Amino acid sequence: MFFGLLGPNGAGKSTTINILAGLTLKSKGDVKIFGYDIEKDYKTVRQFIGLSQQEFNLDRFFTLHDLLLYQGGLYGLRQTEVKKRVEELLQRFGLWEHRHQKPHRLSGGLKRRAMIVKALIHDPKILILDEPTAGVDVELRHDLWNYLKKLNREGKTIILTTHYLEEAKTLCDEIAILLEGKILIHDSIEKVIEHSKGDLINYFIEEDQEQVHA
């Protein structure tokens, strides 16, 4: 499954994924992942989830290679296992030749890749991406799409937030459109586009406002 969360700024996209990742406490309701409560069973749930946030949070004092080794250790991976995993991911995402650089010296596109690699280091079942191609030029954006589509084909569930309609159409099986923390619609990408005549976010925002004022 490749699932997209769309909506304007302040709609609740980042809050939603931060709740799923256990970084923000929910105000009400229950959140379970593979049957485990996100708060009561956090140590178990965190093994299932890899999160790449919109803001870069790559340590400035480690090389990229050492940072990923450290990240793997935080998830309890054995040294031989994490070394193999780091090399595999760096090779796969075209970062191997940059492994001895400090992350803050990488270009924006390479930083985005590094953030995704960091999120994948413990081989989570679910990869959560908050605006994964924000600030990335078109060519690098398409490169990232190809990496993500391959991960999804291999069985990785991916949830992403995005402002880009083209990104949602290219990657997602299903999408939900949020406004002020409320889901306006949740369906397959094809049905949502058909229903909205292609203007996804504006259509459903206008429709919601009409219902409020009716």
N, C-alpha and C positions, 0 to 999 in steps of 0.2 A: 504493500500500500504506500502510495505517495500522496500525502495530504497537505493541502495549503490553507493557511489562514490569511485572508485578505481584509483590508479595511483601512480607513484614513488614520492619520496620526491620532493617538489617544483613544483608539477604538477598543483597546484591551488585548491586542495581539501578544505583546511582550509579557504582559501580566499573566496571560493564559499559559504560555510556555514556561514561565518561571514557576508557576504553581505546579505544572507537570514535572518539572525538574527538582521540585522540593526547595526552591530558593525563596519562594514567597508563600506565606500562609494564606489559605483560602478563608473567606469570611463565612461561608456556609457550604453545606453539601458534602459529598464524598468524592474522592478521587482515588481510583484503584488502577494499578497497572499489573497485568497478569494475575489479578486477584489479590494483590498486595496493596494495603493502604499506604498512600504516599507519605503520610506523617508517622503512623505507628510502625511501619516496616521500612523506614527510609534507607537503612543500611542495605537491605535486600534490593529495594527498588533502584537505588543509584547504580547498581551493577548492570541494570537493564538499559540505562539511558546514557547517551552521550549528548552534551549540549555545546553548541557553538553560538556564543552570544554576538550581538551586533557590535558591541564595543570590543576593541582588541584588548585581551587580557593575557598577553604573552610576556613572561618575565624578561626584563631588560638585562639581567645579570647572567643568565645562562645562554649558552649556544642553543640553537634549535634542537640539536641532537640530545644534549644533556637535559634540556627542558622536558623532552618527551620521555627520556629514561626516568626522570623523576616522577612525571605524571603516571607512568605505568606502575611505579612503586607504590604510589598512593592507592592504587586499586589492587594491591597485593600480588601483582604479577612477579614471577620469579625472574631473576636477572637474565638468564639465558633466553627465557621466553620474551621478555620485553625488548631485548636487543634485536631479536629476530623480527618482532612486530614493528619496531621503529624503522628498521631498514626497509622492510616490505612496504610500509605506508609512505615513507619518504620517496622511494623509487616510484611508487604508483602515482603519486601526486606531483611528480616532477620537481621534488625538493631535495633530492639526494646531494646535488652539487652545492646546495646552500646550507648543508647540515652544520657547518662550523661557524656560521654567521650568527650574530645576535639578532633575534627576531625583529627588533625595532628598526633595523637597517634594511629589512626586506621591503620590496614594493608593496603597494596595497593589495594587488592581486595575489602575491605570494603569501602575504599575511593571512588572507582569507583561506587559502589552502592550508596553511599551517594551523589555523584555528580548527578546521575540520579534521585534520589529522590528529590533533590533540583530543578532540571529542571521540575519535574512533579507537584510541590507543588500547582500550580494554575490550574491544570488539562487542559493543552494546547491541542489543536487539533493535533498539529504537534510536534513531539519530534525529535530534531536534536542532533546527537551524533558524536563527533569528536574522532575517535580512542578509542571507549569505553572500549576495552579490552587490550589496550596497557600496557605491563608490568605485566599482570595478568597470573597466571599459568593456565594450561590447565583445571583443575577441576573447578576453579572459573570462567574461561571463559565460560565453558559449563553451569554453573549455571546462569550466566548473560544472555546467549542466551535464556534459558528457560523463564526468567523473561520478556525479550523483545518480544519473540514470543507470550506470553500470552497477553501482552499489545496490540500487533498488532491484535491479534484475537478479542480483545474487541473493535476494531475500531480506535485505535490510528495510525495515519500516522507516520512512522519513516523513517528518513533519516540518514544514517551513512556513515562516511568515514572509510576505513579499508585498511590495508596492507595484511590481511589474506584472501586468496582465499577460504579456508574452511568456514570462517565466512560468506562471501558473498553467497556461495552456500547454506549454511544452513539457512540463514535468508531472503535473498532478493528475491523479485519478479522480479525487474528490476534493472539493473546496468548501470552506465555510466563510461567509462574509460577516464580519463583526462591526457593530456600531454601538459605542458606549457600553461595552461589555455584554451586549446581547447578540445572539446569532440571528441574523436576518434570514439567511437561507443556508442550507447544507444539502448538497447533492453532487452528482457527478459533474465534472467540468463541462461536459457536452450539454447536459440539461440546463445547467445554470446559464451558460452562454446563450443557448436557444431562448430561454425564458426572458433574458435581459436584453436581447437583441445586440449583444456584444459589449454594451457599456455597463460592465458589472457593478462597480462600486457606486457610481453616480445613480444608476437606476434604482438600486435597492435602498440607498439613502433617501432618495426622493420619495420612493414608495412608502418607506417607514414614516417619514415626516407627514405624508398625506394621511396615514392612518392615525397618527397622533392628533392631528388637527381636525379630523373628521367628527 
